[in-house]
Structure formats: C-alpha cells, structure tokens
C-alpha cells in the first residue's frame, strides 16, 4: 500500500510547544529597557513567546507596530500595537537611532502613534518611545525604512504625467501641471504643498561631503484637502535655482512651513525642470548643454570608479541566474512587462546588489529580447554604470551612499542634461561606458534537496539522510557559515519515515545578521527569522539588513544576497526545503562542509571535518559517517530553538542523532506496481527513485525530480561563455550585429562614397579573439557605385545593339514590301 507524506505542518502541529517552564513564580521582572535580553527569571527575547517564558509586560515594552515600514523620506504615521495608554497626552516622543526625535500622540482610543522621520538610509531603524515627554525611553521597536520607489503607490502623492513635469519648459511642453493624492491618508481639512530640494555639498570623497534635504518654498498654502491640485509653474527666484532635483511634500496646513518630521505625503524625487529660471525656458538646449559640460568637467576631476565594479554577465540567462551578485532593476523588469524608460531597446536590466567597496558605485547590465547585452558604445539604450548606487550603500547617510538621491545627482540629472534635454548623449555614454563581460566569471553552484540529496560545487552527487543539524558550508575567507536542520518525514498514519529532509537553513557571514529560513506551521509556506525574530513580508518583499540583502519573491522562495557576492536561495519542494548556494570564483579553495571542497577536483569532496578524505567510491554507510562528521557544535549553532520540541530534540541532544537508522540507497524495495509507477515518473533520475522508495510517496519523488531539474537548468545557465569584446564599426561605415559571443559573426558595410579595405566580416573565436580586425572604409567609389557604372554601361551598350538590330530588320522589311505587286 502506497504511503503519502502529509505536509510538514502536521509534524509541527503534533509537536507544537506547550508553555513549558514559565518565569519564576512571583517574579516582578519587567521588559522595561530590557528588550532582546534573555537573562533573568523571565525573558524579553523574541524566542520567549514560543517557550512561554516572556515577562508579563513583554508586549508593552517590546513593541510591535503597524504599519512597520515606510519611505525613508519620512512622514508615515504608525500605531504601537498591544499598548493602550491610560489617557491622551502630548508627551509622546519617538526617538530613532538614539538621536532623531519626532512628536507622537495618543488618540481617542488610547492607541500610541509615532511619525517616521526623514532619513538618509534604508534598512531596519531602531527606535524607542517616551510617554513622559522625554524623561525616559523604556519601550523599544524597529522601523523599516525603504527606498522611495519600493513603497506602495497609495502612500505617495503623484505627479500626473511625471515626464511632463520633468520636461517642462522644453520644446512643446507648457501649460498646467497637476498633482494627486489620497486625501484620506492625511487627517486634515486643509493642506500645504511644499517643494523640497536635495543637494550634496563639500569636497567629494572627503569627510566634508554631506547630504541635505532643504525646504525651499510653498507651492500652495492652506488649500482644501481634495486630493487634487493644478497650477501653471512660474520660474523660481534665483536663490532657489541651485536645486535641480527634489520632491513635493503635502502636509497639514496647521504645521509651520518646512516643519520637519510631521505626517506627510511625498511625491517621487524628480528633475525640477518646471521650477528652473527663464534662461532655461528661453533656450533649454543651450542651458542643458552648459550643464552637460559642467558635469563632464566635474567627472574628469573625480576618481575613476569603473575599475572596482563587478563585470556584467554576458547573457540574460546568466544575469538572472547569478542572483547572489545581481538583482532585477525595478526600472526595467521582464516580469513586469519590460517598461524600460531609460533603456528602450532592452527587455530586462539587473543591478549589482552590492555597491563597490571604496566609492559606493553600482553596476547596471541590460539585455535585449534574444539575451544579448546592450552596450552604450552601440546604443543609448545600453547598460550604464553609476557613480552612486541607486540603492545606496552602508553606512548610508553620506554621499555618494544615500539611497536614490546620490544616484540622481551624479547619474540621472546628467542624463537629462546630455541626453534628454539636449541631443548630446554620446558625451554621457563616453563617461558611463558599459562593461562588455570579457572578464566575467559565473558563480559556482551547489544544492541540497529531497531526502536530502547533495550536488557539490564540483558536481559530486550523493545522499546523506541523517537526523540532526549539519554544516552545509564553511568558508574562512569571509567567515561564511551555512547550517541546516534535517528531520524525518511523516506518513499519513503519523509514523516517521526512514528518510529525512531539510526543515531549516541558517546563514551568517562575518558579523552580519543571522537569517534563518524554515518551514512554517501553515502548509506550503516559509517562515523567515532575523536574529531569531520572525519577520513579516506583508508590506515589503525586500529588506536591507546588516551585511546582506533579503528578498522574498513568493511565499515559497527566499533569496539572501551577502556582502561577499555569495547568494543563498531557499524554497519549498514537496514536504521539505531545497537550498542552492552560489559562490563567486574568489571562494575557490576556501570551502568545507557537506557542499564540498570548491577546487575543481571532485575527488576530495568527501572530506570529513577531521580532514580525512573518503574516495569517490565510498559506500553509502561510509558517506553517512562523513555527513555525521559535519554535525553542528552547540557553541557555533546559527539555528533557533524557540519551542520546547526543538530544545529537547536538538539543543539538548547530540546534533547528529546516532540512534536514527536511515534507509540507504540499494536497501529499498518497491512492489511491482510501485516500481512501475516510479519508473514512469522518475525515468533515470536516481534521486527521484530513491525518494519514492524511502517514503512510498510519488509526490515526494516528483518534488525531488523537479528540484534536481531546477539545479541542472541553473547550472547550465551558469556555464562560462566566451566573449571577444565589442568590435567597433569602421569609420564612415557600420556593422550589422551587436552580439560578440563565441560563434557570432559581425558584417561590415561602408557608407556611400567609401569602399571596404579588408574582410567584410569577422567571427568571434573560441580563444576570445576576432577572426579579423575591423576593416577600413576608404574614400572613393564604393562597390555599389562601381557596380552601378558597370551595369549602367552594359545597359547602354545593350540598348545601342538592340537599336541597331531593329533598324537593320526594318530596312529589310521595307525592301520586301517594295517588291510586291
């Protein structure tokens, strides 16, 4: 009889913790000023909820808030959950990062409110709350500040036809501009619309370089909160002309003009064409060209940031597979319809996840529909690197690391100057050249999935189905550690199988945050823990964390992108987790653990923790001992133990269960009917066949088969590709291709009045060189003109000959006609 595995949630529910030992009876301990602390007769640590060990006032002092995220521009009102204050008061002060204070309030239902401040950074921002007008701040929580383009559209005010705002004053762009917003988002009868400008002052790349948002002037004051405003822009006074990029803010008219950190709605940051002076409106092209020239002069004085940027992947499939180092550029996303405003010939762009270490710069790589990389030397739609990474870079706050805004000043405004407001885009592209991928090296891939099966970085495949917690990867190069928990599956009648699967994976690099991904109690969902505290992704799918970025594409897939360029993807496949790890080439000869020794030599992948190496022909039982040697030690564990089940079965027990007897490959036997079904499903996939035999479940075997295929497809996408580099067209000529990968052929043509001197085509060879160099187009008659003369002459000769023949024939006919009677 075939057994079917129930969802892992059933096992979690069956072993769900009771309260366990609670705090000492009669203890008066409090979580005031103690959030995150474990010590004492009761706990204020996030794990206390599952263990039943929390202090009685845990929720009063360790705050949960709603909403928990908003734009780093500030102005978002949020409510402290689970806290009712005894009376309304004006003494609520919310302090962010121990220094930035905003005024809060208690509403009529006794709920405490805070307002998020204007920040110059993204990520998790700690805050404390005072309810006694600043005398004490005993309550603590965390606010998530995000890039302005990643907040919900309902949280912003909107420039109607944003392009029109940013082209106002150029040819054929005049008249009214309009602004809309959700009136219910601001609890006020009348509002004021203000213009704020952004600038960075001081000597670049020095301690004097500072970033600043400044209130400039009101666009409208004390107008009805109707959700709509329209006006005809007038040039701003000369003392405001220095600001070229900014945003509009809508606030309650009761606030004095420019009051900081009050509840507000912001527009997107944008080029302030509409407020520029008469000199811009009288001749916008000349004005823009002057600014383009000034930008070029500044660029020539600044250090070269290009050399420390990562190389672009050569193809679109490589770019999407290299998820540890590159992530989708929200301005050109193939999953969102490829609306690529600044790269109209592309269908998808990616950005380097991490900013460059010294200059905080960013790489961008764009691709056409056939996967070809677009280069700025070939097209204005090409990939453009950025002096300021659009997403910013730790420690943020100072140029050029301010999210969004540094990028605007050094990369986007200059694009308007040279490309959009003036027809001199080649000048911009000269200083923002694309990387042509000749030196790109794909990352190496290793995976674990199913019951569990492993494919190492060097391609070795094996099965290790121990019960316990194990080291998947250690790399002393960056102190990178990846650990996993494996637990037995459960059949439909509640008994455990002799196979195991991954149920939790944790990662840390150097002194970064610790992220753990585990199966949630609800079926088919993941739970993500940050430093042992559960995260919510109800509002944001992307988080900037300490030493890493975190992205959740769906309920069943989590991506972790580390500062070193390493990447980790954890997903659900059947009843267990699957995990894939991507490592850049610099990790060569620096890895240990169950995912093998990355050194291009599969024969030493079975290296025990002691250093002993098993041969590739090691038996399944020998490999079981190899896996057991990589059990996690208590002192180095990254995993969370927030239930008594986990503590009693893992924390207080050997990390490798020596009493668990797994099913080894070759020991499983299926009935003839099961064997037939397995053969039809699995084909020649040994992992799929083993999991059907170990669990009796075709669905589990199928999940393993799918996970194995995903690994194989991704490994194929990451195969190295030879690029010969860009081949320039001849002067006074052109070429017919922009693809420069091995096997590609580029053909050359000359303009009229020129002829080719050299080969008319060149092919990219396997050694990375072109078969022939770019030919020359020399002055003189082109082949087309020459052929025209030749064929034209022949046509004249043919016409003369034909006329002569017809004339002779006519004369002959006249002689015959004259002889008739």
C-alpha positions in Angstrom: 0.0 0.0 0.0 1.4 3.4 -1.0 2.1 5.8 1.8 1.6 9.6 1.3 3.5 12.2 3.1 1.5 14.8 4.9 2.6 18.4 4.8 5.4 19.2 7.2 2.9 21.4 9.1 1.3 18.3 10.6 4.5 17.4 12.3 5.0 20.9 13.7 1.4 20.9 15.0 1.9 17.5 16.5 5.0 18.7 18.4 3.8 22.3 19.0 5.2 23.5 22.3 3.2 24.0 25.4 4.1 26.8 27.7 6.9 24.9 29.3 8.6 26.2 32.3 7.4 29.8 32.9 9.1 32.6 34.8 9.7 32.2 38.4 6.5 32.4 40.4 6.0 35.9 41.9 8.8 37.4 39.9 8.4 41.1 39.3 10.9 41.4 36.4 9.9 43.7 33.6 10.9 44.2 30.0 11.4 47.9 30.6 14.8 48.8 28.9 15.4 45.0 28.5 14.0 44.2 25.1 16.1 41.4 23.5 17.5 40.2 26.8 17.4 36.5 27.8 18.8 36.6 31.3 16.6 36.9 34.4 13.7 34.9 35.8 11.7 35.9 32.7 12.7 36.7 29.1 12.4 39.7 26.8 14.0 37.9 23.9 11.9 37.2 20.7 12.1 33.4 21.4 10.2 33.7 24.7 6.7 33.6 23.0 7.2 30.1 21.8 8.8 29.0 25.0 6.2 30.6 27.3 9.0 32.4 29.2 8.1 36.0 28.5 7.8 38.7 31.2 4.2 39.6 31.7 4.8 43.1 30.2 6.7 41.9 27.2 4.2 43.3 24.7 4.0 46.6 26.5 7.8 47.3 26.2 9.0 45.3 23.2 6.9 46.9 20.6 5.0 45.7 17.5 3.9 48.4 15.1 1.6 48.8 12.2 2.5 49.6 9.6 6.0 48.6 10.1 7.6 50.2 7.1 7.6 53.3 5.0 9.7 55.6 2.7 13.0 56.8 4.1 11.5 60.3 3.2 9.5 60.0 6.5 6.1 61.4 7.4 4.5 58.0 7.9 2.1 57.6 10.9 2.3 54.2 12.6 0.5 52.7 15.6 2.0 50.8 18.5 0.1 47.5 18.8 -0.8 45.9 22.0 -0.3 49.0 24.1 -3.2 51.1 25.4 -2.2 54.3 27.3 -4.4 55.5 30.1 -5.0 58.9 28.7 -4.4 61.2 25.7 -1.1 63.1 26.1 1.1 65.5 24.3 4.2 63.9 25.9 4.8 61.2 23.3 8.3 61.4 21.8 9.6 58.8 19.4 13.4 58.6 19.2 15.1 56.9 16.1 18.7 55.8 16.1 19.1 57.4 19.5 19.2 60.9 18.1 16.3 61.8 15.8 13.2 62.7 17.6 9.6 63.1 16.3 6.4 64.0 18.2 3.8 61.3 18.6 0.4 61.3 20.2 -2.2 59.2 21.9 -5.5 59.0 20.0 -9.1 58.9 21.3 -9.0 55.1 21.5 -5.8 55.3 23.7 -3.5 54.0 21.0 0.0 55.4 20.8 1.2 56.9 17.4 4.6 57.8 16.1 5.7 59.5 12.9 8.7 58.3 11.0 11.5 60.8 10.3 13.3 61.9 7.2 16.3 59.6 6.9 19.2 59.3 4.6 19.4 55.5 4.8 17.3 52.4 4.3 17.0 49.3 6.5 15.9 48.4 10.0 16.0 51.5 12.2 15.7 51.0 16.0 13.5 53.4 17.9 12.4 54.0 21.4 9.3 55.6 22.8 8.8 58.0 25.7 5.3 58.7 27.2 6.6 61.2 29.8 7.8 64.0 27.5 11.3 62.6 27.0 12.3 61.8 30.6 12.6 58.1 29.9 12.5 55.9 26.8 11.8 52.4 28.2 10.0 51.0 25.1 11.8 49.8 22.0 10.9 48.7 18.5 12.1 48.6 14.9 11.1 50.7 11.9 11.8 49.6 8.3 12.9 52.5 6.1 12.8 51.6 2.4 13.8 53.2 -0.9 11.0 55.6 -2.0 10.3 53.6 -5.2 9.6 50.5 -3.1 6.6 51.8 -1.1 3.0 51.4 -2.0 1.6 53.8 -4.5 -1.2 54.7 -2.0 1.5 56.1 0.3 2.7 58.7 -2.1 1.3 61.8 -3.9 1.6 61.5 -7.7 2.8 63.8 -10.4 0.2 63.5 -13.2 2.3 62.7 -16.3 5.6 62.7 -14.5 7.5 63.0 -17.8 5.8 66.3 -18.5 6.9 67.7 -15.1 10.5 66.8 -15.9 10.4 68.2 -19.4 8.5 71.4 -18.6 10.0 74.4 -20.3 11.5 72.4 -23.2 10.0 72.5 -26.7 6.2 71.9 -26.8 5.9 71.4 -23.0 3.9 74.1 -21.3 0.6 74.7 -19.6 -0.8 73.3 -16.4 0.8 70.6 -14.2 -1.3 68.5 -11.8 -0.8 66.6 -8.6 -3.0 64.0 -7.0 -3.0 62.2 -3.6 -5.2 60.1 -1.4 -7.0 62.7 0.8 -7.9 60.1 3.4 -4.2 59.5 4.1 -3.9 62.9 5.7 -6.4 63.6 8.5 -6.7 67.4 7.8 -9.2 69.7 6.2 -6.5 72.0 4.6 -3.1 71.2 3.3 0.1 72.9 2.2 2.2 71.7 -0.8 5.9 72.4 -0.4 8.9 72.0 -2.6 12.0 70.4 -1.0 15.4 70.2 -2.8 18.2 67.8 -2.4 21.9 68.6 -2.6 25.3 67.2 -1.7 27.9 69.8 -0.6 31.6 69.7 0.3 34.6 68.2 -1.3 33.7 64.8 -2.9 35.0 61.7 -1.2 36.1 63.7 1.9 34.8 63.9 5.4 33.2 67.3 4.4 30.9 65.7 1.8 27.4 66.0 3.2 23.9 65.2 2.0 21.0 67.5 2.8 17.2 67.9 2.0 16.1 71.5 2.4 12.7 73.1 2.5 12.6 75.6 -0.4 9.1 77.3 -0.7 5.4 76.5 -0.7 3.7 75.7 -4.0 0.3 76.3 -2.4 -0.8 77.1 1.2 -4.0 76.3 3.1 -5.8 74.7 0.2 -8.7 72.1 0.6 -7.5 68.5 1.1 -9.3 67.5 -2.0 -6.7 65.1 -3.4 -6.1 67.2 -6.5 -4.1 70.4 -7.3 -3.2 72.0 -10.6 -1.2 75.1 -11.4 0.9 76.9 -14.1 4.5 76.8 -13.0 6.5 80.1 -12.7 10.3 80.2 -12.6 11.5 80.2 -9.1 13.5 83.1 -7.7 17.3 83.0 -8.4 18.2 81.9 -4.8 16.4 78.6 -5.4 17.9 77.8 -8.9 20.8 75.8 -7.4 18.4 72.9 -6.7 17.9 70.7 -9.7 16.3 67.6 -8.1 13.7 67.4 -5.4 10.3 66.3 -4.3 6.9 67.8 -3.3 5.6 67.3 0.3 1.9 67.6 1.3 1.3 68.3 5.0 -1.4 69.6 7.3 -1.6 73.4 7.0 -1.5 73.7 10.8 2.2 72.9 10.6 4.5 75.9 10.0 6.2 75.9 6.6 9.1 73.4 6.3 8.5 71.8 9.7 10.4 68.5 9.8 9.2 65.1 10.5 5.5 65.6 10.5 2.8 63.4 8.9 3.1 63.9 5.2 2.8 62.5 1.7 5.8 62.8 -0.7 6.0 62.6 -4.5 8.8 60.7 -6.2 12.0 62.6 -6.4 12.3 64.2 -9.9 14.2 66.6 -12.1 12.9 70.1 -11.3 12.6 71.4 -14.9 9.3 73.1 -14.0 10.9 75.4 -11.4 14.0 76.4 -13.4 14.6 80.0 -14.5 13.9 82.0 -17.6 17.3 81.2 -19.0 16.3 77.5 -19.2 12.9 78.3 -20.7 14.3 80.7 -23.3 16.8 78.1 -24.7 16.6 74.8 -22.8 19.1 73.1 -25.2 21.8 75.6 -24.7 21.2 75.6 -20.9 21.3 71.8 -20.8 24.5 71.7 -22.9 26.2 74.1 -20.5 25.2 71.8 -17.6 26.4 68.8 -19.5 29.8 70.4 -20.0 30.0 71.3 -16.3 29.2 67.7 -15.4 31.9 66.5 -17.7 34.4 68.8 -16.1 33.4 67.5 -12.6 33.6 63.9 -13.8 37.2 64.5 -15.1 38.2 65.7 -11.6 36.6 62.8 -9.7 38.3 59.4 -9.2 37.6 56.6 -11.7 35.0 54.2 -10.1 34.7 51.9 -13.1 37.6 49.5 -12.3 36.2 48.3 -9.0 32.7 47.4 -10.4 31.8 43.8 -10.9 31.7 42.5 -14.5 28.4 42.2 -16.3 27.1 38.7 -17.1 27.4 38.0 -20.8 23.8 36.9 -21.4 20.4 37.4 -19.9 20.1 33.9 -18.6 23.4 34.3 -16.8 22.3 37.6 -15.3 19.1 36.1 -13.9 20.9 33.1 -12.6 23.7 35.0 -10.8 21.3 36.1 -8.0 24.0 36.5 -5.4 25.6 39.4 -7.2 22.8 40.8 -9.4 19.2 41.6 -8.9 16.4 42.9 -11.1 16.4 46.6 -11.8 12.9 47.7 -11.0 13.2 50.3 -13.8 13.4 47.5 -16.4 11.9 44.2 -15.4 10.9 41.5 -17.8 8.5 40.1 -15.2 6.7 43.5 -15.2 6.2 44.0 -18.9 9.7 45.4 -19.7 8.8 49.1 -19.3 12.4 50.3 -19.8 12.1 54.1 -19.9 15.8 54.9 -19.9 16.8 51.7 -21.9 14.1 51.4 -24.6 15.9 48.7 -26.6 16.2 46.4 -23.5 13.7 43.9 -22.1 15.5 43.4 -18.8 18.2 45.1 -16.7 19.9 44.0 -13.5 22.0 46.0 -11.0 24.9 44.8 -8.9 23.4 44.1 -5.4 26.4 45.4 -3.5 27.9 48.9 -4.1 31.6 49.0 -4.8 33.7 49.0 -1.6 35.6 52.2 -2.0 33.4 54.6 -4.0 29.9 53.2 -3.4 29.3 52.9 -7.1 26.9 50.5 -8.9 26.9 48.3 -12.0 24.0 48.0 -14.4 23.6 45.4 -17.1 20.8 45.5 -19.7 19.8 42.9 -22.3 17.7 42.5 -25.5 14.9 40.0 -26.1 17.4 37.5 -27.5 19.6 37.8 -24.4 22.3 40.0 -25.9 23.9 42.5 -23.7 23.4 46.2 -24.7 26.5 48.4 -24.7 26.5 52.1 -24.6 29.1 52.2 -27.3 26.5 50.7 -29.6 23.2 52.2 -28.3 21.9 54.9 -26.0 19.8 52.1 -24.5 22.9 50.3 -23.3 23.9 49.4 -19.7 25.2 52.4 -17.7 27.3 52.1 -14.5 26.5 54.5 -11.7 28.8 56.7 -9.6 26.1 56.5 -6.9 24.4 53.1 -6.5 20.7 53.6 -6.8 20.0 51.5 -3.7 22.7 53.3 -1.7 25.3 51.5 0.4 26.2 51.1 4.1 26.8 53.1 6.2 24.5 55.3 4.1 23.8 58.8 5.2 26.8 60.4 3.5 27.4 60.9 -0.3 27.6 59.1 -2.6 25.8 56.4 -0.5 22.4 57.9 0.1 19.8 55.6 -1.4 18.3 57.0 -4.6 19.4 60.6 -4.2 23.2 60.3 -4.8 22.4 58.3 -7.9 20.0 61.1 -9.0 22.7 63.8 -8.6 25.6 62.0 -10.3 24.0 59.8 -12.8 20.3 60.7 -13.6 20.4 64.5 -13.7 23.4 64.4 -16.0 21.4 62.0 -18.3 18.8 64.7 -18.5 21.4 67.4 -19.3 23.2 65.5 -22.0 20.6 63.1 -23.4 17.0 64.2 -22.7 17.1 68.0 -22.7 20.0 68.2 -25.3 21.0 65.9 -28.2 24.5 65.1 -26.9 24.0 61.6 -25.4 27.4 60.3 -26.7 29.1 62.7 -24.2 27.2 61.0 -21.4 27.9 57.5 -22.7 31.6 58.2 -23.0 31.8 58.7 -19.2 29.3 55.8 -18.4 30.6 53.0 -20.7 29.2 49.5 -20.4 31.2 46.6 -19.2 31.5 44.2 -22.1 31.7 41.0 -19.9 35.0 39.7 -21.3 36.3 39.0 -17.8 33.0 37.9 -16.3 33.2 34.6 -14.4 29.9 32.9 -13.4 29.5 31.8 -9.8 29.7 28.2 -8.8 26.5 26.4 -7.7 25.8 23.7 -5.1 22.4 22.4 -4.0 20.6 20.2 -1.4 17.1 18.9 -1.8 14.8 16.0 -1.2 15.8 13.2 1.2 18.3 15.1 1.3 20.5 14.8 -1.8 23.5 16.9 -2.5 25.2 18.3 -5.6 28.5 19.8 -4.6 30.3 22.9 -6.1 32.5 20.5 -8.1 29.5 18.4 -9.3 29.7 15.4 -7.0 26.3 13.8 -6.2 25.4 11.9 -3.1 22.7 11.2 -0.5 23.0 11.8 3.3 19.8 11.5 5.3 20.9 11.9 8.8 18.7 13.4 11.6 20.2 16.4 13.2 21.9 19.8 12.4 24.8 20.0 9.9 27.3 22.3 8.4 26.4 22.8 4.7 29.2 25.3 4.1 32.1 27.0 5.9 34.4 29.5 4.2 37.1 31.1 6.4 37.7 33.6 3.6 34.7 35.7 4.7 33.7 33.7 7.8 30.7 32.5 5.8 28.6 29.7 7.5 25.5 27.9 6.2 23.8 25.4 8.5 20.7 23.2 8.1 18.4 21.1 10.2 17.2 17.7 8.9 14.2 15.9 10.3 12.3 12.7 9.3 9.2 12.9 7.2 5.8 11.7 8.5 3.4 9.3 6.8 -0.3 9.6 6.6 -0.7 7.5 9.7 1.7 9.7 11.7 4.7 7.4 11.7 8.2 8.7 10.8 9.8 7.6 7.6 13.4 6.3 7.4 14.2 9.3 5.2 14.9 12.9 6.3 14.7 16.3 4.7 15.8 19.9 5.4 13.4 21.8 7.5 15.5 24.9 8.4 18.6 26.7 6.9 20.5 29.5 8.5 23.3 31.7 7.2 25.7 34.3 8.6 28.8 36.0 7.1 31.4 37.7 9.3 29.5 39.9 11.7 26.3 40.1 9.6 22.8 39.5 10.8 21.7 35.9 11.1 18.9 34.9 8.7 17.1 31.5 9.2 14.5 30.2 6.7 12.3 27.3 7.9 9.1 25.6 7.2 6.2 27.4 8.7 3.4 25.7 10.6 1.0 26.6 7.7 1.3 24.2 4.8 3.4 25.3 1.8 4.8 28.4 3.5 8.1 29.6 4.8 9.0 31.5 8.0 12.0 33.8 8.0 13.8 34.7 11.2 16.2 37.6 11.6 18.4 37.1 14.6 15.8 34.6 15.9 12.9 37.0 15.5 10.1 36.2 12.9 9.9 38.7 10.0 6.7 39.8 8.2 6.7 40.4 4.5 3.1 41.7 4.3 4.4 45.2 3.3 7.8 44.7 1.9 9.4 41.9 -0.1 12.9 43.4 0.0 14.9 44.3 3.2 18.3 45.9 3.6 20.0 44.1 6.5 23.4 44.2 8.2 25.8 42.6 5.8 23.2 41.3 3.4 20.0 41.9 1.4 16.9 39.7 1.7 14.3 39.2 -1.0 11.1 37.2 -0.9 9.7 36.6 -4.3 6.7 34.5 -3.1 5.6 32.5 -0.1 7.8 29.6 -1.2 11.1 31.3 -2.1 13.6 33.4 -0.2 16.9 34.8 -1.5 19.8 36.1 0.6 22.5 38.2 -1.0 25.7 38.5 1.0 28.3 41.3 1.1 30.9 38.9 -0.5 28.7 38.3 -3.5 27.7 34.8 -2.3 24.0 34.0 -2.7 21.6 31.7 -1.0 18.2 30.6 -2.2 15.8 28.6 -0.1 12.5 27.2 -1.4 9.9 24.6 -0.7 10.0 21.4 -2.8 7.4 18.9 -1.6 7.4 18.3 2.2 11.0 19.7 2.6 13.2 22.6 1.8 15.6 22.9 -1.1 18.7 25.2 -0.9 21.0 26.5 -3.5 24.3 28.3 -2.8 26.1 30.5 -5.3 29.8 31.4 -4.7 32.0 33.8 -6.7 35.3 32.5 -8.0 37.2 34.1 -5.1 36.0 31.2 -2.9 38.0 28.7 -4.8 40.0 26.6 -2.3 38.2 28.1 0.6 35.2 25.9 1.3 34.4 23.0 3.6 31.2 21.1 4.6 28.6 18.9 3.0 28.5 21.0 -0.2 32.1 20.0 -0.9 35.5 21.5 -1.4 35.3 24.0 -4.2 38.6 23.4 -6.1 37.6 21.9 -9.5 38.5 18.5 -8.1 35.5 16.3 -7.2 37.7 13.5 -5.8 38.2 15.3 -2.5 34.6 16.4 -2.0 34.1 13.8 0.8 36.4 15.5 3.2 35.5 14.8 6.8 35.6 17.6 9.5 38.8 16.0 10.7 40.4 16.4 7.3 40.3 12.7 6.3 39.2 12.3 2.7 37.0 9.4 1.6 37.3 8.2 -2.0 34.6 8.9 -4.6 33.6 5.2 -4.4 32.8 5.4 -0.7 29.8 3.3 0.3 26.5 4.8 1.4 27.3 3.8 5.0 30.7 5.5 4.8 29.1 8.6 3.4 26.7 8.5 6.3 29.7 8.8 8.7 31.1 11.5 6.5 27.9 13.5 6.9 27.7 12.9 10.6 31.2 14.4 11.0 29.7 17.8 9.9 27.3 18.0 12.8 26.9 21.5 14.2 28.5 22.2 17.6 26.4 24.0 20.2 28.7 26.9 20.5 28.6 27.7 16.8 24.9 27.0 16.0 23.1 29.6 14.0 19.7 27.9 14.3 16.8 29.0 16.5 15.3 26.9 19.4 12.1 28.8 20.2 10.0 25.7 21.1 10.4 23.0 23.7 10.3 20.5 21.0 13.3 22.0 19.3 15.2 22.4 22.5 14.6 18.9 23.7 15.2 17.2 20.4 18.2 19.3 19.1 19.6 21.8 21.6 19.8 19.4 24.5 20.7 16.3 22.3 23.6 15.4 20.1 23.4 17.4 17.0 23.7 14.2 14.9 21.2 11.5 16.2 23.3 8.3 16.4 20.1 6.3 17.1 18.4 7.2 13.8 18.8 4.4 11.2 18.1 5.8 7.7 17.2 3.9 4.6 20.4 3.6 2.5 20.5 3.5 -1.3 20.1 0.0 -2.5 18.2 -1.2 0.5 14.7 0.0 -0.5 12.3 -2.4 -2.2 9.1 -1.5 -4.1 6.2 -3.7 -5.1 6.0 -4.3 -8.9 3.2 -1.8 -9.2 5.1 0.9 -7.2 8.3 0.2 -9.2 6.3 0.7 -12.5 4.9 4.0 -11.3 8.3 5.2 -10.1 9.9 4.2 -13.4 7.3 6.2 -15.3 7.7 9.2 -13.1 11.4 9.3 -12.4 13.0 7.8 -15.5 16.7 7.6 -14.9 16.8 10.1 -12.0 18.3 8.2 -9.1 17.3 10.8 -6.5 13.6 10.6 -7.5 13.7 6.8 -7.5 15.3 6.7 -4.1 12.8 9.1 -2.5 9.8 7.2 -3.8 11.3 4.1 -2.3 12.2 5.8 1.0 8.9 7.5 1.5 6.4 5.5 -0.5 5.3 8.8 -2.0 5.2 9.6 -5.7 4.6 13.3 -4.9 7.8 13.4 -2.8 9.7 11.7 -5.6 8.3 14.2 -8.1 9.3 17.2 -5.9 12.8 15.8 -5.8 12.9 15.3 -9.5 11.7 18.9 -10.1 14.3 20.3 -7.7 17.1 18.2 -9.4 16.0 19.6 -12.8 16.0 23.2 -11.5 19.6 22.7 -10.3 20.6 21.2 -13.6 19.0 24.1 -15.6 20.6 26.7 -13.4 24.0 25.0 -13.7 23.6 25.1 -17.4 22.7 28.8 -17.3 25.9 29.5 -15.4 28.2 27.8 -17.8 31.0 30.2 -18.9 30.5 32.0 -22.2 33.4 33.3 -24.3 33.2 36.9 -25.3 35.5 38.5 -27.8 34.6 42.0 -26.6 33.0 44.8 -28.6 34.0 45.1 -32.2 33.8 48.7 -33.4 32.3 49.6 -36.8 34.6 51.1 -39.4 34.9 54.8 -39.6 32.5 56.0 -42.3 30.7 52.7 -42.2 28.5 50.5 -40.0 28.1 46.9 -38.8 25.0 44.6 -38.7 25.3 43.0 -35.3 26.0 43.9 -31.6 26.5 40.3 -30.4 30.1 39.5 -29.5 30.0 36.0 -28.1 31.8 32.9 -29.5 30.4 31.9 -32.9 28.8 35.3 -33.6 29.6 36.9 -36.9 29.7 40.7 -37.5 29.4 42.0 -41.1 30.7 45.4 -42.1 29.4 47.9 -44.6 30.6 51.3 -45.9 28.7 54.5 -46.4 28.1 55.7 -50.0 31.3 57.1 -51.4 33.5 54.7 -49.5 34.7 51.2 -50.1 35.9 48.4 -47.8 39.6 47.7 -47.4 39.8 44.4 -45.6 37.4 41.5 -44.7 33.7 42.2 -44.9 33.0 40.1 -41.8 34.6 38.8 -38.6 33.7 35.9 -36.3 34.3 35.5 -32.6 36.6 32.5 -32.0 36.8 30.1 -29.1 40.0 31.7 -27.8 38.3 35.0 -27.3 39.7 36.8 -30.4 38.1 38.0 -33.6 39.0 36.2 -36.8 39.8 39.5 -38.5 40.0 43.2 -37.3 37.6 45.9 -38.3 38.2 46.9 -41.9 38.6 50.4 -43.2 36.2 52.4 -45.3 38.4 54.3 -47.7 37.3 57.3 -49.7 36.5 56.6 -53.4 33.8 54.9 -55.3 32.0 52.3 -53.3 31.2 48.9 -54.8 27.7 49.9 -55.2 28.7 53.0 -57.3 31.2 50.9 -59.3 28.6 48.2 -60.0 26.2 50.9 -61.0 28.6 52.3 -63.5 29.5 48.9 -64.9 25.9 47.8 -65.2 24.8 51.2 -66.4 27.5 51.0 -69.2 26.4 47.5 -70.1 22.8 48.7 -70.3 23.8 51.5 -72.7 25.7 49.1 -74.9 22.8 46.6 -74.9 20.4 49.4 -75.9 22.6 50.6 -78.8 23.0 47.0 -80.0 19.2 46.4 -79.8 18.5 49.6 -81.7 21.0 48.6 -84.4 19.3 45.2 -84.8 15.8 46.7 -85.0 17.0 49.3 -87.6 18.5 46.6 -89.8 15.4 44.5 -89.5 13.2 47.4 -90.5 15.3 48.1 -93.6 15.0 44.5 -94.7 11.2 44.6 -94.3 10.9 47.8 -96.4 12.8 46.0 -99.3 10.4 43.1 -99.2 7.3 45.3 -99.2 8.5 47.2 -102.2 8.7 44.0 -104.4 5.1 43.0 -104.0 2.6 43.6 -106.9 
